[in-house]
Amino acid sequence: MRKKNSMIKYRRMTLADAPAAAALEAANFPMPWPLSAFEFEMLENLVARYMVAEQNGRMIGFAGAHMIFEEGHITNVVVAEGSRGKGIGRALMEALLQYAANLGVVYMTLEVRPSNKTAIALYESLGFIKVAVRAKYYEDNKEDAFIMVCDNLPAMQDDFVEEETIIE
């Protein structure tokens, strides 16, 4: 019997991914974005860029950011519970940071719960540093948020092309 291909593919999110992204978010966050928010990000938000981790045709994680000139702000990062601890979150973040660098972003920001030690360790290992606290940021339990910043993005890839950003 042939073993199923378990290779993980990383790619840019499309509108067709919105239902899976909303479902993954709902399964992992106390106040998830609705499907309409992901549809808006894919259809109308010109600064939104999301990367997907896919295994056997199923979304197992995603990471997104809003990129405006030299700044990128990470909006959400999630890996399915059964796929955690396998480097998928790191790979998604690295892909997102590379994408940002390719678009000319110089630094990235994000908010993270102080109780999310795993995420904080990942972000710090990627060069993010804590710069401030947003008091009572999270609506579900009024937990504060650490604001973290990274200005150590990878070099821009010379062969990068994003069709929708080319203006002639």
Chimera marker file (.cmm) of the C-alpha trace (Angstrom):
<marker_set name="trace">
<marker id="1" x="0.000" y="0.000" z="0.000" r="1" g="1" b="0" radius="0.5"/>
<marker id="2" x="1.262" y="3.431" z="-0.916" r="1" g="1" b="0" radius="0.5"/>
<marker id="3" x="1.738" y="5.995" z="1.861" r="1" g="1" b="0" radius="0.5"/>
<marker id="4" x="-0.110" y="9.301" z="1.406" r="1" g="1" b="0" radius="0.5"/>
<marker id="5" x="2.037" y="12.297" z="0.621" r="1" g="1" b="0" radius="0.5"/>
<marker id="6" x="2.470" y="14.092" z="3.927" r="1" g="1" b="0" radius="0.5"/>
<marker id="7" x="4.659" y="16.911" z="2.577" r="1" g="1" b="0" radius="0.5"/>
<marker id="8" x="3.662" y="20.318" z="3.820" r="1" g="1" b="0" radius="0.5"/>
<marker id="9" x="3.224" y="23.009" z="1.175" r="1" g="1" b="0" radius="0.5"/>
<marker id="10" x="3.493" y="26.713" z="1.942" r="1" g="1" b="0" radius="0.5"/>
<marker id="11" x="1.755" y="29.157" z="-0.382" r="1" g="1" b="0" radius="0.5"/>
<marker id="12" x="-0.153" y="32.419" z="-0.489" r="1" g="1" b="0" radius="0.5"/>
<marker id="13" x="-3.754" y="32.281" z="0.735" r="1" g="1" b="0" radius="0.5"/>
<marker id="14" x="-6.554" y="32.748" z="-1.819" r="1" g="1" b="0" radius="0.5"/>
<marker id="15" x="-10.270" y="33.473" z="-1.543" r="1" g="1" b="0" radius="0.5"/>
<marker id="16" x="-10.959" y="29.737" z="-1.858" r="1" g="1" b="0" radius="0.5"/>
<marker id="17" x="-9.066" y="29.272" z="1.441" r="1" g="1" b="0" radius="0.5"/>
<marker id="18" x="-11.290" y="31.679" z="3.409" r="1" g="1" b="0" radius="0.5"/>
<marker id="19" x="-13.727" y="29.023" z="4.767" r="1" g="1" b="0" radius="0.5"/>
<marker id="20" x="-10.876" y="26.797" z="5.970" r="1" g="1" b="0" radius="0.5"/>
<marker id="21" x="-9.094" y="29.782" z="7.528" r="1" g="1" b="0" radius="0.5"/>
<marker id="22" x="-12.260" y="30.836" z="9.369" r="1" g="1" b="0" radius="0.5"/>
<marker id="23" x="-12.811" y="27.265" z="10.610" r="1" g="1" b="0" radius="0.5"/>
<marker id="24" x="-9.209" y="26.959" z="11.787" r="1" g="1" b="0" radius="0.5"/>
<marker id="25" x="-9.423" y="30.305" z="13.546" r="1" g="1" b="0" radius="0.5"/>
<marker id="26" x="-12.737" y="29.329" z="15.214" r="1" g="1" b="0" radius="0.5"/>
<marker id="27" x="-11.207" y="26.089" z="16.490" r="1" g="1" b="0" radius="0.5"/>
<marker id="28" x="-8.248" y="27.883" z="18.071" r="1" g="1" b="0" radius="0.5"/>
<marker id="29" x="-9.208" y="31.365" z="19.272" r="1" g="1" b="0" radius="0.5"/>
<marker id="30" x="-11.780" y="32.534" z="21.837" r="1" g="1" b="0" radius="0.5"/>
<marker id="31" x="-12.828" y="35.475" z="19.619" r="1" g="1" b="0" radius="0.5"/>
<marker id="32" x="-12.228" y="34.282" z="16.045" r="1" g="1" b="0" radius="0.5"/>
<marker id="33" x="-12.581" y="36.312" z="12.903" r="1" g="1" b="0" radius="0.5"/>
<marker id="34" x="-15.737" y="35.405" z="10.938" r="1" g="1" b="0" radius="0.5"/>
<marker id="35" x="-15.639" y="34.086" z="7.378" r="1" g="1" b="0" radius="0.5"/>
<marker id="36" x="-16.564" y="37.558" z="6.109" r="1" g="1" b="0" radius="0.5"/>
<marker id="37" x="-13.339" y="38.979" z="7.579" r="1" g="1" b="0" radius="0.5"/>
<marker id="38" x="-11.201" y="36.506" z="5.641" r="1" g="1" b="0" radius="0.5"/>
<marker id="39" x="-13.211" y="37.163" z="2.491" r="1" g="1" b="0" radius="0.5"/>
<marker id="40" x="-12.611" y="40.887" z="2.964" r="1" g="1" b="0" radius="0.5"/>
<marker id="41" x="-8.869" y="40.286" z="3.459" r="1" g="1" b="0" radius="0.5"/>
<marker id="42" x="-8.672" y="38.297" z="0.214" r="1" g="1" b="0" radius="0.5"/>
<marker id="43" x="-10.955" y="40.465" z="-1.938" r="1" g="1" b="0" radius="0.5"/>
<marker id="44" x="-10.703" y="44.048" z="-0.749" r="1" g="1" b="0" radius="0.5"/>
<marker id="45" x="-7.798" y="44.654" z="1.602" r="1" g="1" b="0" radius="0.5"/>
<marker id="46" x="-4.943" y="45.579" z="-0.717" r="1" g="1" b="0" radius="0.5"/>
<marker id="47" x="-2.361" y="45.508" z="2.089" r="1" g="1" b="0" radius="0.5"/>
<marker id="48" x="-3.255" y="42.014" z="3.364" r="1" g="1" b="0" radius="0.5"/>
<marker id="49" x="-0.960" y="39.063" z="2.664" r="1" g="1" b="0" radius="0.5"/>
<marker id="50" x="-1.505" y="35.597" z="4.137" r="1" g="1" b="0" radius="0.5"/>
<marker id="51" x="0.542" y="32.418" z="3.900" r="1" g="1" b="0" radius="0.5"/>
<marker id="52" x="-1.003" y="28.943" z="4.232" r="1" g="1" b="0" radius="0.5"/>
<marker id="53" x="0.476" y="25.643" z="5.399" r="1" g="1" b="0" radius="0.5"/>
<marker id="54" x="-1.280" y="22.785" z="3.635" r="1" g="1" b="0" radius="0.5"/>
<marker id="55" x="-0.899" y="19.030" z="4.111" r="1" g="1" b="0" radius="0.5"/>
<marker id="56" x="-2.705" y="16.445" z="2.007" r="1" g="1" b="0" radius="0.5"/>
<marker id="57" x="-4.926" y="19.191" z="0.597" r="1" g="1" b="0" radius="0.5"/>
<marker id="58" x="-5.985" y="20.428" z="4.063" r="1" g="1" b="0" radius="0.5"/>
<marker id="59" x="-5.066" y="23.767" z="5.651" r="1" g="1" b="0" radius="0.5"/>
<marker id="60" x="-3.161" y="23.102" z="8.869" r="1" g="1" b="0" radius="0.5"/>
<marker id="61" x="-2.054" y="26.651" z="9.551" r="1" g="1" b="0" radius="0.5"/>
<marker id="62" x="-1.816" y="30.193" z="8.300" r="1" g="1" b="0" radius="0.5"/>
<marker id="63" x="-0.138" y="33.496" z="9.106" r="1" g="1" b="0" radius="0.5"/>
<marker id="64" x="-1.162" y="36.918" z="7.894" r="1" g="1" b="0" radius="0.5"/>
<marker id="65" x="-0.060" y="40.516" z="7.944" r="1" g="1" b="0" radius="0.5"/>
<marker id="66" x="-0.973" y="43.954" z="6.719" r="1" g="1" b="0" radius="0.5"/>
<marker id="67" x="1.944" y="45.512" z="4.869" r="1" g="1" b="0" radius="0.5"/>
<marker id="68" x="2.044" y="49.263" z="4.365" r="1" g="1" b="0" radius="0.5"/>
<marker id="69" x="5.220" y="50.757" z="2.915" r="1" g="1" b="0" radius="0.5"/>
<marker id="70" x="8.075" y="49.834" z="5.262" r="1" g="1" b="0" radius="0.5"/>
<marker id="71" x="5.872" y="48.436" z="8.074" r="1" g="1" b="0" radius="0.5"/>
<marker id="72" x="4.198" y="45.070" z="8.367" r="1" g="1" b="0" radius="0.5"/>
<marker id="73" x="1.754" y="44.228" z="11.146" r="1" g="1" b="0" radius="0.5"/>
<marker id="74" x="1.068" y="40.553" z="11.807" r="1" g="1" b="0" radius="0.5"/>
<marker id="75" x="-2.658" y="40.045" z="12.237" r="1" g="1" b="0" radius="0.5"/>
<marker id="76" x="-2.958" y="36.346" z="13.061" r="1" g="1" b="0" radius="0.5"/>
<marker id="77" x="-0.922" y="33.154" z="13.213" r="1" g="1" b="0" radius="0.5"/>
<marker id="78" x="-2.478" y="29.759" z="13.857" r="1" g="1" b="0" radius="0.5"/>
<marker id="79" x="-1.482" y="26.112" z="13.536" r="1" g="1" b="0" radius="0.5"/>
<marker id="80" x="-4.028" y="23.316" z="13.953" r="1" g="1" b="0" radius="0.5"/>
<marker id="81" x="-3.756" y="21.641" z="17.350" r="1" g="1" b="0" radius="0.5"/>
<marker id="82" x="-2.693" y="18.257" z="15.963" r="1" g="1" b="0" radius="0.5"/>
<marker id="83" x="0.035" y="19.842" z="13.848" r="1" g="1" b="0" radius="0.5"/>
<marker id="84" x="1.760" y="21.899" z="16.538" r="1" g="1" b="0" radius="0.5"/>
<marker id="85" x="5.320" y="21.294" z="17.668" r="1" g="1" b="0" radius="0.5"/>
<marker id="86" x="6.496" y="20.308" z="14.176" r="1" g="1" b="0" radius="0.5"/>
<marker id="87" x="8.012" y="23.609" z="13.032" r="1" g="1" b="0" radius="0.5"/>
<marker id="88" x="4.983" y="24.672" z="10.995" r="1" g="1" b="0" radius="0.5"/>
<marker id="89" x="4.479" y="27.934" z="12.889" r="1" g="1" b="0" radius="0.5"/>
<marker id="90" x="8.158" y="28.772" z="12.403" r="1" g="1" b="0" radius="0.5"/>
<marker id="91" x="7.990" y="27.958" z="8.681" r="1" g="1" b="0" radius="0.5"/>
<marker id="92" x="4.855" y="30.090" z="8.268" r="1" g="1" b="0" radius="0.5"/>
<marker id="93" x="6.469" y="33.013" z="10.076" r="1" g="1" b="0" radius="0.5"/>
<marker id="94" x="9.668" y="32.681" z="8.037" r="1" g="1" b="0" radius="0.5"/>
<marker id="95" x="7.623" y="32.606" z="4.819" r="1" g="1" b="0" radius="0.5"/>
<marker id="96" x="5.636" y="35.665" z="5.919" r="1" g="1" b="0" radius="0.5"/>
<marker id="97" x="8.790" y="37.571" z="6.910" r="1" g="1" b="0" radius="0.5"/>
<marker id="98" x="10.367" y="36.739" z="3.542" r="1" g="1" b="0" radius="0.5"/>
<marker id="99" x="7.236" y="37.845" z="1.699" r="1" g="1" b="0" radius="0.5"/>
<marker id="100" x="7.248" y="41.096" z="3.674" r="1" g="1" b="0" radius="0.5"/>
<marker id="101" x="10.914" y="41.718" z="2.912" r="1" g="1" b="0" radius="0.5"/>
<marker id="102" x="10.224" y="41.079" z="-0.776" r="1" g="1" b="0" radius="0.5"/>
<marker id="103" x="7.575" y="43.815" z="-0.676" r="1" g="1" b="0" radius="0.5"/>
<marker id="104" x="10.035" y="46.281" z="0.867" r="1" g="1" b="0" radius="0.5"/>
<marker id="105" x="8.907" y="45.958" z="4.482" r="1" g="1" b="0" radius="0.5"/>
<marker id="106" x="11.695" y="46.924" z="6.902" r="1" g="1" b="0" radius="0.5"/>
<marker id="107" x="10.114" y="45.963" z="10.229" r="1" g="1" b="0" radius="0.5"/>
<marker id="108" x="7.214" y="43.856" z="11.502" r="1" g="1" b="0" radius="0.5"/>
<marker id="109" x="5.039" y="44.337" z="14.587" r="1" g="1" b="0" radius="0.5"/>
<marker id="110" x="2.586" y="42.108" z="16.425" r="1" g="1" b="0" radius="0.5"/>
<marker id="111" x="0.628" y="41.724" z="19.636" r="1" g="1" b="0" radius="0.5"/>
<marker id="112" x="0.775" y="38.540" z="21.691" r="1" g="1" b="0" radius="0.5"/>
<marker id="113" x="-0.748" y="37.421" z="24.972" r="1" g="1" b="0" radius="0.5"/>
<marker id="114" x="1.834" y="37.279" z="27.796" r="1" g="1" b="0" radius="0.5"/>
<marker id="115" x="0.342" y="33.875" z="28.678" r="1" g="1" b="0" radius="0.5"/>
<marker id="116" x="1.229" y="32.492" z="25.215" r="1" g="1" b="0" radius="0.5"/>
<marker id="117" x="4.764" y="31.438" z="26.138" r="1" g="1" b="0" radius="0.5"/>
<marker id="118" x="5.151" y="29.185" z="23.082" r="1" g="1" b="0" radius="0.5"/>
<marker id="119" x="4.371" y="32.001" z="20.645" r="1" g="1" b="0" radius="0.5"/>
<marker id="120" x="6.599" y="34.454" z="22.515" r="1" g="1" b="0" radius="0.5"/>
<marker id="121" x="9.512" y="31.988" z="22.368" r="1" g="1" b="0" radius="0.5"/>
<marker id="122" x="8.974" y="31.531" z="18.625" r="1" g="1" b="0" radius="0.5"/>
<marker id="123" x="8.799" y="35.267" z="17.969" r="1" g="1" b="0" radius="0.5"/>
<marker id="124" x="11.901" y="35.947" z="20.069" r="1" g="1" b="0" radius="0.5"/>
<marker id="125" x="13.803" y="33.197" z="18.213" r="1" g="1" b="0" radius="0.5"/>
<marker id="126" x="12.937" y="35.020" z="14.963" r="1" g="1" b="0" radius="0.5"/>
<marker id="127" x="14.340" y="38.317" z="16.268" r="1" g="1" b="0" radius="0.5"/>
<marker id="128" x="11.227" y="39.974" z="17.709" r="1" g="1" b="0" radius="0.5"/>
<marker id="129" x="11.690" y="41.988" z="20.887" r="1" g="1" b="0" radius="0.5"/>
<marker id="130" x="9.108" y="43.222" z="23.405" r="1" g="1" b="0" radius="0.5"/>
<marker id="131" x="8.798" y="46.999" z="23.207" r="1" g="1" b="0" radius="0.5"/>
<marker id="132" x="5.565" y="47.836" z="25.048" r="1" g="1" b="0" radius="0.5"/>
<marker id="133" x="2.385" y="46.533" z="26.660" r="1" g="1" b="0" radius="0.5"/>
<marker id="134" x="-1.182" y="47.223" z="25.538" r="1" g="1" b="0" radius="0.5"/>
<marker id="135" x="-3.239" y="47.111" z="28.726" r="1" g="1" b="0" radius="0.5"/>
<marker id="136" x="-6.377" y="44.951" z="28.666" r="1" g="1" b="0" radius="0.5"/>
<marker id="137" x="-6.009" y="44.414" z="24.896" r="1" g="1" b="0" radius="0.5"/>
<marker id="138" x="-7.829" y="41.085" z="24.577" r="1" g="1" b="0" radius="0.5"/>
<marker id="139" x="-11.589" y="41.493" z="24.846" r="1" g="1" b="0" radius="0.5"/>
<marker id="140" x="-12.375" y="37.933" z="25.942" r="1" g="1" b="0" radius="0.5"/>
<marker id="141" x="-10.489" y="38.102" z="29.252" r="1" g="1" b="0" radius="0.5"/>
<marker id="142" x="-8.970" y="41.631" z="29.356" r="1" g="1" b="0" radius="0.5"/>
<marker id="143" x="-5.449" y="40.171" z="29.220" r="1" g="1" b="0" radius="0.5"/>
<marker id="144" x="-2.701" y="42.601" z="28.298" r="1" g="1" b="0" radius="0.5"/>
<marker id="145" x="-0.744" y="42.218" z="25.052" r="1" g="1" b="0" radius="0.5"/>
<marker id="146" x="2.967" y="42.487" z="24.523" r="1" g="1" b="0" radius="0.5"/>
<marker id="147" x="3.823" y="44.581" z="21.474" r="1" g="1" b="0" radius="0.5"/>
<marker id="148" x="6.778" y="42.984" z="19.739" r="1" g="1" b="0" radius="0.5"/>
<marker id="149" x="8.878" y="44.324" z="16.853" r="1" g="1" b="0" radius="0.5"/>
<marker id="150" x="11.389" y="42.749" z="14.490" r="1" g="1" b="0" radius="0.5"/>
<marker id="151" x="13.662" y="44.727" z="12.189" r="1" g="1" b="0" radius="0.5"/>
<marker id="152" x="15.840" y="41.743" z="11.257" r="1" g="1" b="0" radius="0.5"/>
<marker id="153" x="14.018" y="40.639" z="8.115" r="1" g="1" b="0" radius="0.5"/>
<marker id="154" x="15.659" y="38.461" z="5.472" r="1" g="1" b="0" radius="0.5"/>
<marker id="155" x="17.171" y="39.957" z="2.342" r="1" g="1" b="0" radius="0.5"/>
<marker id="156" x="14.808" y="40.660" z="-0.535" r="1" g="1" b="0" radius="0.5"/>
<marker id="157" x="14.770" y="37.849" z="-3.105" r="1" g="1" b="0" radius="0.5"/>
<marker id="158" x="15.959" y="39.131" z="-6.488" r="1" g="1" b="0" radius="0.5"/>
<marker id="159" x="13.550" y="36.911" z="-8.446" r="1" g="1" b="0" radius="0.5"/>
<marker id="160" x="10.415" y="37.873" z="-6.461" r="1" g="1" b="0" radius="0.5"/>
<marker id="161" x="7.435" y="38.995" z="-8.535" r="1" g="1" b="0" radius="0.5"/>
<marker id="162" x="3.928" y="39.734" z="-7.345" r="1" g="1" b="0" radius="0.5"/>
<marker id="163" x="1.749" y="40.393" z="-10.346" r="1" g="1" b="0" radius="0.5"/>
<marker id="164" x="-0.890" y="42.523" z="-8.626" r="1" g="1" b="0" radius="0.5"/>
<marker id="165" x="1.685" y="45.022" z="-7.330" r="1" g="1" b="0" radius="0.5"/>
<marker id="166" x="3.283" y="45.698" z="-10.700" r="1" g="1" b="0" radius="0.5"/>
<marker id="167" x="2.245" y="49.062" z="-12.104" r="1" g="1" b="0" radius="0.5"/>
<marker id="168" x="3.117" y="49.860" z="-15.708" r="1" g="1" b="0" radius="0.5"/>
<link id1="1" id2="2" r="1" g="1" b="0" radius="0.2"/>
<link id1="2" id2="3" r="1" g="1" b="0" radius="0.2"/>
<link id1="3" id2="4" r="1" g="1" b="0" radius="0.2"/>
<link id1="4" id2="5" r="1" g="1" b="0" radius="0.2"/>
<link id1="5" id2="6" r="1" g="1" b="0" radius="0.2"/>
<link id1="6" id2="7" r="1" g="1" b="0" radius="0.2"/>
<link id1="7" id2="8" r="1" g="1" b="0" radius="0.2"/>
<link id1="8" id2="9" r="1" g="1" b="0" radius="0.2"/>
<link id1="9" id2="10" r="1" g="1" b="0" radius="0.2"/>
<link id1="10" id2="11" r="1" g="1" b="0" radius="0.2"/>
<link id1="11" id2="12" r="1" g="1" b="0" radius="0.2"/>
<link id1="12" id2="13" r="1" g="1" b="0" radius="0.2"/>
<link id1="13" id2="14" r="1" g="1" b="0" radius="0.2"/>
<link id1="14" id2="15" r="1" g="1" b="0" radius="0.2"/>
<link id1="15" id2="16" r="1" g="1" b="0" radius="0.2"/>
<link id1="16" id2="17" r="1" g="1" b="0" radius="0.2"/>
<link id1="17" id2="18" r="1" g="1" b="0" radius="0.2"/>
<link id1="18" id2="19" r="1" g="1" b="0" radius="0.2"/>
<link id1="19" id2="20" r="1" g="1" b="0" radius="0.2"/>
<link id1="20" id2="21" r="1" g="1" b="0" radius="0.2"/>
<link id1="21" id2="22" r="1" g="1" b="0" radius="0.2"/>
<link id1="22" id2="23" r="1" g="1" b="0" radius="0.2"/>
<link id1="23" id2="24" r="1" g="1" b="0" radius="0.2"/>
<link id1="24" id2="25" r="1" g="1" b="0" radius="0.2"/>
<link id1="25" id2="26" r="1" g="1" b="0" radius="0.2"/>
<link id1="26" id2="27" r="1" g="1" b="0" radius="0.2"/>
<link id1="27" id2="28" r="1" g="1" b="0" radius="0.2"/>
<link id1="28" id2="29" r="1" g="1" b="0" radius="0.2"/>
<link id1="29" id2="30" r="1" g="1" b="0" radius="0.2"/>
<link id1="30" id2="31" r="1" g="1" b="0" radius="0.2"/>
<link id1="31" id2="32" r="1" g="1" b="0" radius="0.2"/>
<link id1="32" id2="33" r="1" g="1" b="0" radius="0.2"/>
<link id1="33" id2="34" r="1" g="1" b="0" radius="0.2"/>
<link id1="34" id2="35" r="1" g="1" b="0" radius="0.2"/>
<link id1="35" id2="36" r="1" g="1" b="0" radius="0.2"/>
<link id1="36" id2="37" r="1" g="1" b="0" radius="0.2"/>
<link id1="37" id2="38" r="1" g="1" b="0" radius="0.2"/>
<link id1="38" id2="39" r="1" g="1" b="0" radius="0.2"/>
<link id1="39" id2="40" r="1" g="1" b="0" radius="0.2"/>
<link id1="40" id2="41" r="1" g="1" b="0" radius="0.2"/>
<link id1="41" id2="42" r="1" g="1" b="0" radius="0.2"/>
<link id1="42" id2="43" r="1" g="1" b="0" radius="0.2"/>
<link id1="43" id2="44" r="1" g="1" b="0" radius="0.2"/>
<link id1="44" id2="45" r="1" g="1" b="0" radius="0.2"/>
<link id1="45" id2="46" r="1" g="1" b="0" radius="0.2"/>
<link id1="46" id2="47" r="1" g="1" b="0" radius="0.2"/>
<link id1="47" id2="48" r="1" g="1" b="0" radius="0.2"/>
<link id1="48" id2="49" r="1" g="1" b="0" radius="0.2"/>
<link id1="49" id2="50" r="1" g="1" b="0" radius="0.2"/>
<link id1="50" id2="51" r="1" g="1" b="0" radius="0.2"/>
<link id1="51" id2="52" r="1" g="1" b="0" radius="0.2"/>
<link id1="52" id2="53" r="1" g="1" b="0" radius="0.2"/>
<link id1="53" id2="54" r="1" g="1" b="0" radius="0.2"/>
<link id1="54" id2="55" r="1" g="1" b="0" radius="0.2"/>
<link id1="55" id2="56" r="1" g="1" b="0" radius="0.2"/>
<link id1="56" id2="57" r="1" g="1" b="0" radius="0.2"/>
<link id1="57" id2="58" r="1" g="1" b="0" radius="0.2"/>
<link id1="58" id2="59" r="1" g="1" b="0" radius="0.2"/>
<link id1="59" id2="60" r="1" g="1" b="0" radius="0.2"/>
<link id1="60" id2="61" r="1" g="1" b="0" radius="0.2"/>
<link id1="61" id2="62" r="1" g="1" b="0" radius="0.2"/>
<link id1="62" id2="63" r="1" g="1" b="0" radius="0.2"/>
<link id1="63" id2="64" r="1" g="1" b="0" radius="0.2"/>
<link id1="64" id2="65" r="1" g="1" b="0" radius="0.2"/>
<link id1="65" id2="66" r="1" g="1" b="0" radius="0.2"/>
<link id1="66" id2="67" r="1" g="1" b="0" radius="0.2"/>
<link id1="67" id2="68" r="1" g="1" b="0" radius="0.2"/>
<link id1="68" id2="69" r="1" g="1" b="0" radius="0.2"/>
<link id1="69" id2="70" r="1" g="1" b="0" radius="0.2"/>
<link id1="70" id2="71" r="1" g="1" b="0" radius="0.2"/>
<link id1="71" id2="72" r="1" g="1" b="0" radius="0.2"/>
<link id1="72" id2="73" r="1" g="1" b="0" radius="0.2"/>
<link id1="73" id2="74" r="1" g="1" b="0" radius="0.2"/>
<link id1="74" id2="75" r="1" g="1" b="0" radius="0.2"/>
<link id1="75" id2="76" r="1" g="1" b="0" radius="0.2"/>
<link id1="76" id2="77" r="1" g="1" b="0" radius="0.2"/>
<link id1="77" id2="78" r="1" g="1" b="0" radius="0.2"/>
<link id1="78" id2="79" r="1" g="1" b="0" radius="0.2"/>
<link id1="79" id2="80" r="1" g="1" b="0" radius="0.2"/>
<link id1="80" id2="81" r="1" g="1" b="0" radius="0.2"/>
<link id1="81" id2="82" r="1" g="1" b="0" radius="0.2"/>
<link id1="82" id2="83" r="1" g="1" b="0" radius="0.2"/>
<link id1="83" id2="84" r="1" g="1" b="0" radius="0.2"/>
<link id1="84" id2="85" r="1" g="1" b="0" radius="0.2"/>
<link id1="85" id2="86" r="1" g="1" b="0" radius="0.2"/>
<link id1="86" id2="87" r="1" g="1" b="0" radius="0.2"/>
<link id1="87" id2="88" r="1" g="1" b="0" radius="0.2"/>
<link id1="88" id2="89" r="1" g="1" b="0" radius="0.2"/>
<link id1="89" id2="90" r="1" g="1" b="0" radius="0.2"/>
<link id1="90" id2="91" r="1" g="1" b="0" radius="0.2"/>
<link id1="91" id2="92" r="1" g="1" b="0" radius="0.2"/>
<link id1="92" id2="93" r="1" g="1" b="0" radius="0.2"/>
<link id1="93" id2="94" r="1" g="1" b="0" radius="0.2"/>
<link id1="94" id2="95" r="1" g="1" b="0" radius="0.2"/>
<link id1="95" id2="96" r="1" g="1" b="0" radius="0.2"/>
<link id1="96" id2="97" r="1" g="1" b="0" radius="0.2"/>
<link id1="97" id2="98" r="1" g="1" b="0" radius="0.2"/>
<link id1="98" id2="99" r="1" g="1" b="0" radius="0.2"/>
<link id1="99" id2="100" r="1" g="1" b="0" radius="0.2"/>
<link id1="100" id2="101" r="1" g="1" b="0" radius="0.2"/>
<link id1="101" id2="102" r="1" g="1" b="0" radius="0.2"/>
<link id1="102" id2="103" r="1" g="1" b="0" radius="0.2"/>
<link id1="103" id2="104" r="1" g="1" b="0" radius="0.2"/>
<link id1="104" id2="105" r="1" g="1" b="0" radius="0.2"/>
<link id1="105" id2="106" r="1" g="1" b="0" radius="0.2"/>
<link id1="106" id2="107" r="1" g="1" b="0" radius="0.2"/>
<link id1="107" id2="108" r="1" g="1" b="0" radius="0.2"/>
<link id1="108" id2="109" r="1" g="1" b="0" radius="0.2"/>
<link id1="109" id2="110" r="1" g="1" b="0" radius="0.2"/>
<link id1="110" id2="111" r="1" g="1" b="0" radius="0.2"/>
<link id1="111" id2="112" r="1" g="1" b="0" radius="0.2"/>
<link id1="112" id2="113" r="1" g="1" b="0" radius="0.2"/>
<link id1="113" id2="114" r="1" g="1" b="0" radius="0.2"/>
<link id1="114" id2="115" r="1" g="1" b="0" radius="0.2"/>
<link id1="115" id2="116" r="1" g="1" b="0" radius="0.2"/>
<link id1="116" id2="117" r="1" g="1" b="0" radius="0.2"/>
<link id1="117" id2="118" r="1" g="1" b="0" radius="0.2"/>
<link id1="118" id2="119" r="1" g="1" b="0" radius="0.2"/>
<link id1="119" id2="120" r="1" g="1" b="0" radius="0.2"/>
<link id1="120" id2="121" r="1" g="1" b="0" radius="0.2"/>
<link id1="121" id2="122" r="1" g="1" b="0" radius="0.2"/>
<link id1="122" id2="123" r="1" g="1" b="0" radius="0.2"/>
<link id1="123" id2="124" r="1" g="1" b="0" radius="0.2"/>
<link id1="124" id2="125" r="1" g="1" b="0" radius="0.2"/>
<link id1="125" id2="126" r="1" g="1" b="0" radius="0.2"/>
<link id1="126" id2="127" r="1" g="1" b="0" radius="0.2"/>
<link id1="127" id2="128" r="1" g="1" b="0" radius="0.2"/>
<link id1="128" id2="129" r="1" g="1" b="0" radius="0.2"/>
<link id1="129" id2="130" r="1" g="1" b="0" radius="0.2"/>
<link id1="130" id2="131" r="1" g="1" b="0" radius="0.2"/>
<link id1="131" id2="132" r="1" g="1" b="0" radius="0.2"/>
<link id1="132" id2="133" r="1" g="1" b="0" radius="0.2"/>
<link id1="133" id2="134" r="1" g="1" b="0" radius="0.2"/>
<link id1="134" id2="135" r="1" g="1" b="0" radius="0.2"/>
<link id1="135" id2="136" r="1" g="1" b="0" radius="0.2"/>
<link id1="136" id2="137" r="1" g="1" b="0" radius="0.2"/>
<link id1="137" id2="138" r="1" g="1" b="0" radius="0.2"/>
<link id1="138" id2="139" r="1" g="1" b="0" radius="0.2"/>
<link id1="139" id2="140" r="1" g="1" b="0" radius="0.2"/>
<link id1="140" id2="141" r="1" g="1" b="0" radius="0.2"/>
<link id1="141" id2="142" r="1" g="1" b="0" radius="0.2"/>
<link id1="142" id2="143" r="1" g="1" b="0" radius="0.2"/>
<link id1="143" id2="144" r="1" g="1" b="0" radius="0.2"/>
<link id1="144" id2="145" r="1" g="1" b="0" radius="0.2"/>
<link id1="145" id2="146" r="1" g="1" b="0" radius="0.2"/>
<link id1="146" id2="147" r="1" g="1" b="0" radius="0.2"/>
<link id1="147" id2="148" r="1" g="1" b="0" radius="0.2"/>
<link id1="148" id2="149" r="1" g="1" b="0" radius="0.2"/>
<link id1="149" id2="150" r="1" g="1" b="0" radius="0.2"/>
<link id1="150" id2="151" r="1" g="1" b="0" radius="0.2"/>
<link id1="151" id2="152" r="1" g="1" b="0" radius="0.2"/>
<link id1="152" id2="153" r="1" g="1" b="0" radius="0.2"/>
<link id1="153" id2="154" r="1" g="1" b="0" radius="0.2"/>
<link id1="154" id2="155" r="1" g="1" b="0" radius="0.2"/>
<link id1="155" id2="156" r="1" g="1" b="0" radius="0.2"/>
<link id1="156" id2="157" r="1" g="1" b="0" radius="0.2"/>
<link id1="157" id2="158" r="1" g="1" b="0" radius="0.2"/>
<link id1="158" id2="159" r="1" g="1" b="0" radius="0.2"/>
<link id1="159" id2="160" r="1" g="1" b="0" radius="0.2"/>
<link id1="160" id2="161" r="1" g="1" b="0" radius="0.2"/>
<link id1="161" id2="162" r="1" g="1" b="0" radius="0.2"/>
<link id1="162" id2="163" r="1" g="1" b="0" radius="0.2"/>
<link id1="163" id2="164" r="1" g="1" b="0" radius="0.2"/>
<link id1="164" id2="165" r="1" g="1" b="0" radius="0.2"/>
<link id1="165" id2="166" r="1" g="1" b="0" radius="0.2"/>
<link id1="166" id2="167" r="1" g="1" b="0" radius="0.2"/>
<link id1="167" id2="168" r="1" g="1" b="0" radius="0.2"/>
</marker_set>
